[in-house]
Amino acid sequence: MILSKSCEYAIRATVYVASKTRRNEKVGIIEVAGAIGSPTPFTGKKSQTLVRTKVLSSAKGQNGGFYLDNVDSLYLVDIIRAVEGN
């Protein structure tokens, strides 16, 4: 199966957020986009999709950002399904 560019960016973003989550940090969309080399608005849209499908979690406010509830229970297929569907 060939993954779309959109799916590739979603995977990269999730891996980046997971690395920050392991250090007990939340990360903002601008930082994620810069780290994975993706346009910020596009990364924001994909991140919203990942939150809506419960791959990522987010918190608002000064100490807010994106994070994973349980890094160890996330599978690659979860990210692919969130972006590409079944």
Secondary structure, 3 states (H helix, E strand, C coil): CCCCHHHHHHHHHHHHHHHHHHCCCCECHHHHHHHHCCCHHHHHHHHHHHHHCCCCEEECCCCCEEECCCHHHCCHHHHHHHHHCC
